[in-house]
Amino acid sequence: MVMKLYGTILATCFQRVLVVAKYLDLEVEVVVVDYENGEHKSPEHLKKQPFGQVPYLEDDGFVLFESRAIARYLSAKYAGGKLIPKGVRENAIFEQAACIEQADFDPYVSVLAHERVYGPLMYSSVPDEKLASAQQAKLEAKLDAYETILAKYRYLGGDDLTLADLFHLPYGAVAASPYQPGSPFMNLEDPKRPNVARWWKDITSLPAWKAVRSEFEGVVSTFKKS
């Protein structure tokens, strides 16, 4: 039975799972949730995802939500733990990187994405650039620490690609892309952080990510035209 992934390509958490599935070459049937019209808050959806969010996964009767948990599940069940180091110390470094993404990257980059891209795109809102700039300054300080780590390792969780690296892609790519020409954005390829720039170029060049990003940009272009 083919796994089903419920959500929308516009959602960064959905993209997080999709890029992992594509990287692991797993067959996943995408079931689009009509987020714009509130399907994620419907009684049927809430039975599977009680927080009214996306994505969630159905795998032969097993239901799982939270994108990072789903990614770990896909790796463990279908890919022999690929993208998750097995050695005790190697796994500890990976888990350290996964914690960094969730605690020191996501809280700041998500604000940039929502203020500068998702708000204007989906709700025609005017960005609160004071808020966005403040969050970007905090993120810049965090990226200085990334530079230190990435001077030691090729990737954030060691010398091999892990889920922790892929977890950065959806929000990072949104925040690093100006909504309109000349709009503010977060430069993750800033030459003042050469190791961060190298790492970001590396992971954004993955074919699995390019496929996900292309799909996202196709949907975004229809929103901008409407």
Disulfide bonds with the S-S distance in Angstrom:
none
